[in-house]
Each structure stands twice: as structure tokens, then as C-alpha cells.
Amino acid sequence: MEQREPFFRGPWTLWTIALVILGSYAAQSLLLGMDAAILNYAFTPTDLDHGRLSTLITALFIHGGWAHAGMNAVGALAFGAPAARYFGLTLRGALGFFLLYLVCGALSCVGYALAHLHDMAPLAGASGAVSGLLGASTRLIERKGAISPLATRSVVASTFAWIVINAVMGALHYAPGIGEVHIAWEAHIAGYFAGLLLVRPFAAAFRQSPPEDPDGDGLQGHDGSSERLG
């Protein structure tokens, strides 16, 4: 019988991400305060107009409160274990896993910017990157130790469900555990698709044993505006 992944049991790489999310918010609270953190490190679509690209990464470490940071840390632990285990615990595999997380987070900000061109509302939070872990893991849950093609039933169903869930949360401006807030649902979807598409090339570059492609799916290899929470 196939053994299921325990819910909150993951390798050290995954716990590192969860602890960094919580630790960065603790540092934010103690050293910066909310206003300074949002002003200096959150992402706004206008940052791309001015070539301020560092916020594509720094925004992932800024959160709107302990509930926001905690939800993202729990999300990473809940969704990221298949991807973390697939990349492995070698230095090379861990580096690839962390880079995938950061790239998915940066691309989630870009996706948000494309939906809100020239908007000044800041985006803060790691949920775009966490969504990327979910996208990556979605392609690893059907086949043990192998990446599923994009057109498999489980990948298509999970993708559809993620789009619907985030569209509903965005329309209602509500997230469980956080309450009524502006949800950057576009960033969640962009990050998810980034993980879905990039898991194969990143694994091919960083995993100890590069994955095979038996099905050939072709993927070798700042003002006073209210912030949006990602």
C-alpha cells in the first residue's frame, strides 16, 4: 500500500522556509514596524516602471500580521513536502528548491503587476511563493518519484480548483484566518503556474538524479494605498 505524505512532516528545507517566514515577520515587527516595512520592501506594480526589481524578492518576507505570516508558514509545510523531497537534501538539491521558491515568488509579483499595471497598492507576503510550491507538488502527487505531465487528471483538477478558490477569495476580499482583506489572488495563481511549469527544468538542473521525461510533455532540461496580502 502506498504511504501518504504526513501532513506537517517535511524535510529541513521545507521547515527552513516556514521558519524564515515567521522569523522575518518577527524581525519586521521588532526592527521596522508595518509602515516602514511596506514602504521600503513591499512590491508595487510601479516598481517595474522604475526598475526597482529588488522588491520582487523582499516583498516575500514582509507580512501584514502574525496571522498572515502563520498562514503562509503553515501553507508551505502543508503543500511543499512532495517538491522538497523530490529535490532532495543534498546541497545542490536544497539550493534548487530554495531558488524555485524565490523565482515563483518573484513571478507571482510580476503576475500581480500585469493585472494591475501602474497601480500603487503594495503587495506583501510569501503566498505567491507558497503557491509555487503547491504547483510544483501538484505534479508530484500522482506518480511516486516522477513528475506527471500537465494534462493528467489530477493536475488539471487541482489547477482548476486553485483558480476557483482564489477567484472566490478575491471577489469576497476574505481569507480564512485573516478576515476581510485585499487578497492578491492574481499573485497566487501566477505563482502556482510558475511552480507547475518550472518544477521540471529546476529539478533537471539541481536534483541529484535528473528526472526522466517518459511522457514528453516538452518541459525539459509607495503611497497610502491599502496593501494587498499575498
N, C-alpha and C positions, 0 to 999 in steps of 0.2 A: 504494500500500500504506500502511495506517495505521501511523504510527510509535508505538512503545510508549514510555511514560514511563521514562527511565533510572532505575535502582533508587535511587541515592543522589544524584540530581541534582534539586535543587529551588530555588525562588526564595528570596530573602533572608529572607522572612517565616518560612519553614519552618526555615531554619538558625538564625534568631534564637531560635525555641522550643527547638531542640536545644541551643544554646549556653547558654541560660538554665537549662535543666535541669541541665547539667553545672556551670555557674558557681554556681548556688545551692547545689549539694551541696558544692562546694569551699568556699564561704563558711560553710556549716553546719559542715564539718569543722574549719575554722580558727578560727571565732569562737564556736561554740556547743557542739559535741560532741553525740553522739547523744541522751543522756538529756535534756538541756535542750531540744533541738530538738523531740523527741517530746512532752515535757511542755507546751511553750508553743505549738507551732504545728501539731501533728498534729490530725486530726479524730477525735472520738469521738461516737457517737450521742447521748450525754447532753449534748453541746454544744447541740443543738437544744432540749432541755428548758430550758436556762438562757439561751437567746437569744444564745449565743456563736457568731455566724454568720461571723466573720472566718476561722475555721479551715476553712470550706468552700473558701477560696482558698489560705490559707497552707499547707495540707496538700499542695497540688500541688507545692510547692517543697522538700519535705522527703523525703529518701530514706534507705534502710537501708544503703547502701554504694555504692561505685563501680559494682559490677556492676548494682545496681538502677537507679541513675541512667543508666548507659550503655545498658541495655536500653531504657529509656524514650526516651532521645535517639535511638537507632537506630530504634525503632518510629515515632517522629514523622517521621523522614526517609523511612522505608520506606513509610508508609501515608498521609502527609498531602499529598503533592505534587499530586494532582488537585484537592483542595479549595483548596490555596494558590494554584494557577494560576487556578482558576475565579474566586476573589475578586479576583485581580489585584494589581498592585504599586503602585497609587495609594495615597495616604494613607488615603482612605476605605475602600478595599478591604482594606488591611492592618489597619486598626482593626477592621473586621468579622470578619476571620479570627482575630485575637487574642481578640476578645470571644467568638466561637464556642468557641474552645479553653477559655477560662476558664469559660464557662457550662456546657459539657459536663462539665468537671471538677467544678464545684460540684454539678451534678445527679447525677454519679456518687457523690458523697459522700452525697447525700440518698437515693439508691437503696440504698446500703450501710446507711444508718441504718434504713430501712424494713424491711430484712431482719434487723436486729439492734437492735431497739428497747431503749433503756435499757442497752445494752452499754457497758462501759468500755474495751474494747480499742481502742487508737488505730489510725487509718488514715493512712498516709503514702505519697505517691508520685503521679506525674503520669500513671499509666497509664490512669486513668479519662478524663482529658482527651485522651490519645493515642487511646484507643478511640473518642472522639467524632470525631477526625479520620478514623479509619478508617470510621466510619459515614457521615460526610459524603462521603468519597471513594468509598464503595461506590455511591452514587447518581450518580457522575460518570464511571465507567469504561466503561459500555456505550455511551453516546452522547457523541460528542465535542462539548464545549462546551454540553451541555444536561443537565439533571437528569432522571434516569429516574424513572418512577412507582414507588411502593413495591412494586407487585405484579409487577414484572418478574422473570424467572427468575434473573438474576444477583444481584439484591438479596435475593430470598428465599433463594437457595442460600448466599450469603455470610453472611447473618444466622443461618441455621441452623448453619452451620459454626462461627461465632464463639461461639454459645451452647454447642455441644457441647464445643469446645476448652476453654472456660473452666470449664465444669462438671466436666470431667475433671481439669483442673489443680487446681480447688478440692477435689475429692474426694481427690486424691493428695497435696495440700499440696506440690506441686512445680512449679517453673517452670524451663524451660531456661536455663542460665547462672547461676541463682541458687541452685538446690538446694532442699532441704526448708525451706519457709517457709509461713506462713499467707498464702494467696492471697485477696485481696479480689475474688473473681470476680464477685460481685454488682455491685461498682462498675464493673468492666469492661463488663458487659452494660448497665448503666444508662447509662454514658457513651456507649456505642455507639448505643443507641437515641436518645439526645439528639441526637447528630450526624446520625443518619439522618433525624430529623424536623425538626430546626431549620435544616438547610442551606438549604432554600428560603426561609423567611422572612428569615434573616440575609442571604442573597445579594440578595434583593429590596430590603432596606434599605440595604445597603452597597456592592453591586457597581456598577461604573461603568455597565454596561448591565443593568438588572434582567432576570432570566431570564423567559422566557415559560413558560406552563403549557399546552402543546399537548394534554396528556392529561388535564388537570383532575383531579389526584389530591387536590385540596382543601387544599393546603398553601400558600396564597398568603402574596402580600403584599409524769481522768488519774491513773491509778494504776499499779500494777506489772504490769498485764496485758501479754501479748506483743502487739506491734504487728502490724497486717496491712499487707501491701505492696500498693500499688496502682500 
